Amino acid sequence: MAASRIDPSKSLRRGIRACRAGNWWEGHGELTRLAQQEERRGNLPGLFYSYLGQAMARCEGRRREGLDLCLHAVKVDPFQPENYVNLAGAYVMLRNRRGALRALERGLRIDPTHAGLLDVGRKLGERRRPPLPFLSRGHLLNRYVGLLSSKLRRRWSKLRRSEEVSDDFWNSPVRDASR
């Protein structure tokens, strides 16, 4: 009995739709089957490689290979903003913030209003300036002064929150204790 042939365009759409909806396992299965059938022909779009790489990293834990597929997707189709969203996600999974920010910048140059890219940008956030800007970010003094200032900021905000709670307690309307 011969293996049944799947329709590549339908399979591609189903796989990408599943991944976009957050059903990474379903999308991974669909895209993997498509890869096994069609990869030898080399006629798959960049978006396929991008989502397959992201799904591979999420589902199988093969983050490095997933990153390589996302990089390949950007080479195949450099004007597709979603490729940069997935590339940034692959870098984040590898704890490479600099790479993720670089992918984000490149994607925003193509489409500055792309919702996925803007969402990734919000999630990554902006870093604060180093405490001693004349030294490199990784310099020992910058690292220790930064850690110290971060701890002080957290303690200060915790203290402020506890004062607000106690202020609320003392400023609340007086209740009759006889009831």
JOZIUR-V190623 format. One record per pair of residues at least 12 apart in sequence whose C-alpha atoms are under 6 Angstrom apart, sorted by the first residue. I is the first residue (numbers start at 1). J is the second residue. Records with the same first field share a line. If there is no record, write none. Layout:
# JOZIUR-V190623
I=J + J
This chain:
# JOZIUR-V190623
15=27 + 30 + 31
24=55
28=55
46=73 + 76 + 77
49=69 + 73
50=70 + 73 + 83
53=66 + 69 + 70
54=66
67=90
70=87
81=107
84=103 + 107
85=117
88=100 + 103
